[in-house]
Amino acid sequence: MLAMSLSLSRAEAVNEPERSVIMDEAAFQRLHQLTARQLRAYLLRSCGDLDLANDLLQETYLRFLKADFEGNDDAHRRNYLYRIATNLMTDHYRRTRPQTNDIPELDPTRGHAEEVDMRNDVGGAMAEIGPRDRQMLWLAYVEGASHREIAEIMGIRPASVRSMLFRARGRLADELSSRGLRPGLEAS
Amino acid sequence: MSMTRDGCPHEASIIAAVNSGQWSPELREHRNDCVQCAELTLVVAALKSDADKLMAMNEPLPDPSPLWLRARLASKERDYQRATRAIVWVQRAAVGAVLAVGLAFAPGFWTKIKSVILGFGLETSAIDIPRAAGSPLLVVVCSIVVLAVLAFMEFASLSEN
C-alpha cells in the first residue's frame, strides 16, 4: 500500500457533524426508551437467549442510527427497527448454522435460557412452533402490526400473511390446548 | 360457525376484549360458540401474558449511549472518506504519472548508468541486462498497469470501508 499524506485533516473534513446523523441524541434516547423493552421481548421470545437478545438489540439500534433513517413518525421508525431486528436474527442463525436458512426451533427440553422461563405453558408452547410462526404471531397479536406491516418487517408478500398467520395461530392453539389451556382458562 | 381462512368478523372485537379484559355478554357467548374466536382468544391471551412477563423482567436494558457515540464516529468516518476521496485519487494519479514519466526516461538513464558501470572497468554481464523500457508502447503498458494497481487498491479500500 502506498503511504500517502492526506492534506485535509479530519477536523476540516468533517465540519458539519450534525448534518450526517439525522436523529439527535435526545430523540434517539426517547425512541430507545419507547421501543427497547418491547423489542427485546420480541427478540427474546424469538431466540430464547437473553444475552443474544441484548446483543441483537444493540446491533439493531446501531444499524438504525447508521442507516440515517428518518421515518414519518414513531410507528414508522418502530417498524423499521423490527425489520432490522428480524433480519439480524435470521442472519445470525445463517452464520452460526450455515446448513439452515432459517432460525432454528427452540429446544424446550434443554432450555435456551432458564431466566426466560421457556418451560412455562406459553413459553413451552411457543418453543414448539417454528421461528417464523413465533415472530409473526408476536408481531400480529402483541405488537398489533397490520398484515402489511408484518409483510414489510418479515420480508414476505402481504398476500401470504393472512394464511400464514392463520396456520401459525392454529399451531400455537394446538400446543396451548395440549398443555391444558382453553379459552375460558387462558393465561391471565 | 365454520372455520375459514377469511376470518371471523368478530376477530377485532375479540382481540380488543382480550387486551382490555372487558367482555360483553354477547361477545363472550359468540366466543364460546365460534371455534375460530375461541382459538384466537386463547392465542392472544397467552401471548399477552407472555409479553407482560417478558417486559416486566428485571434484567436492565443495555445502555444506548455508546450506540449513539459509535454511530456518530461511523458517520464522521464516512464523511471523512467522502471528503478526502478526490484528494486521494489525485495523489494516486500523480504517483502514477511520475512512475510513467520515470519509465519513459528510463532508457536514457540506463545508458548513463551503464556508462558509469563500464567506467569502473567492470566487464560483467551488466551489459546484457535488457533495457527496462525501450519503446513508447512499453511505457503506455507500464503506465496502465500502475494505474490499474492503484485503482484496484482504491476499490479494495472502499469495499473495506
Chai-1 contact restraints between the chains, C-beta under 6 A:
chainA,res_idxA,chainB,res_idxB,connection_type,confidence,min_distance_angstrom,max_distance_angstrom,comment,restraint_id
A,M4,B,Q91,contact,1.0,0.0,6.0,A-B,restraint_1
A,L6,B,T84,contact,1.0,0.0,6.0,A-B,restraint_2
A,L8,B,T84,contact,1.0,0.0,6.0,A-B,restraint_3
A,L8,B,I87,contact,1.0,0.0,6.0,A-B,restraint_4
A,R10,B,Y80,contact,1.0,0.0,6.0,A-B,restraint_5
A,A13,B,Y80,contact,1.0,0.0,6.0,A-B,restraint_6
A,A13,B,A83,contact,1.0,0.0,6.0,A-B,restraint_7
A,A13,B,T84,contact,1.0,0.0,6.0,A-B,restraint_8
A,V14,B,K76,contact,1.0,0.0,6.0,A-B,restraint_9
A,V14,B,D79,contact,1.0,0.0,6.0,A-B,restraint_10
A,V14,B,Y80,contact,1.0,0.0,6.0,A-B,restraint_11
A,S20,B,S75,contact,1.0,0.0,6.0,A-B,restraint_12
A,S20,B,D79,contact,1.0,0.0,6.0,A-B,restraint_13
A,V21,B,R72,contact,1.0,0.0,6.0,A-B,restraint_14
A,V21,B,S75,contact,1.0,0.0,6.0,A-B,restraint_15
A,E25,B,W68,contact,1.0,0.0,6.0,A-B,restraint_16
A,F28,B,W68,contact,1.0,0.0,6.0,A-B,restraint_17
A,H32,B,P64,contact,1.0,0.0,6.0,A-B,restraint_18
A,A36,B,L61,contact,1.0,0.0,6.0,A-B,restraint_19
A,R37,B,M55,contact,1.0,0.0,6.0,A-B,restraint_20
A,A41,B,A51,contact,1.0,0.0,6.0,A-B,restraint_21
A,A41,B,L54,contact,1.0,0.0,6.0,A-B,restraint_22
A,A41,B,M55,contact,1.0,0.0,6.0,A-B,restraint_23
A,L44,B,L54,contact,1.0,0.0,6.0,A-B,restraint_24
A,N54,B,P62,contact,1.0,0.0,6.0,A-B,restraint_25
A,Q58,B,P62,contact,1.0,0.0,6.0,A-B,restraint_26
A,Y61,B,L67,contact,1.0,0.0,6.0,A-B,restraint_27
A,L62,B,L67,contact,1.0,0.0,6.0,A-B,restraint_28
A,L65,B,A71,contact,1.0,0.0,6.0,A-B,restraint_29
A,K66,B,A71,contact,1.0,0.0,6.0,A-B,restraint_30
A,K66,B,A74,contact,1.0,0.0,6.0,A-B,restraint_31
A,V122,B,A46,contact,1.0,0.0,6.0,A-B,restraint_32
A,V122,B,D50,contact,1.0,0.0,6.0,A-B,restraint_33
A,Y141,B,V44,contact,1.0,0.0,6.0,A-B,restraint_34
A,Y141,B,L47,contact,1.0,0.0,6.0,A-B,restraint_35
A,V142,B,L47,contact,1.0,0.0,6.0,A-B,restraint_36
A,V142,B,A51,contact,1.0,0.0,6.0,A-B,restraint_37
A,S163,B,R5,contact,1.0,0.0,6.0,A-B,restraint_38
A,F166,B,R5,contact,1.0,0.0,6.0,A-B,restraint_39
A,R169,B,V43,contact,1.0,0.0,6.0,A-B,restraint_40
A,L172,B,V43,contact,1.0,0.0,6.0,A-B,restraint_41
A,A173,B,E39,contact,1.0,0.0,6.0,A-B,restraint_42
A,A173,B,L42,contact,1.0,0.0,6.0,A-B,restraint_43
A,A173,B,V43,contact,1.0,0.0,6.0,A-B,restraint_44
A,L176,B,L42,contact,1.0,0.0,6.0,A-B,restraint_45
A,L176,B,A46,contact,1.0,0.0,6.0,A-B,restraint_46
A,P183,B,A38,contact,1.0,0.0,6.0,A-B,restraint_47
A,P183,B,T41,contact,1.0,0.0,6.0,A-B,restraint_48
A,P183,B,L42,contact,1.0,0.0,6.0,A-B,restraint_49
A,E186,B,L42,contact,1.0,0.0,6.0,A-B,restraint_50
A,E186,B,A45,contact,1.0,0.0,6.0,A-B,restraint_51
A,A187,B,A45,contact,1.0,0.0,6.0,A-B,restraint_52
A,A187,B,A46,contact,1.0,0.0,6.0,A-B,restraint_53
A,A187,B,S49,contact,1.0,0.0,6.0,A-B,restraint_54
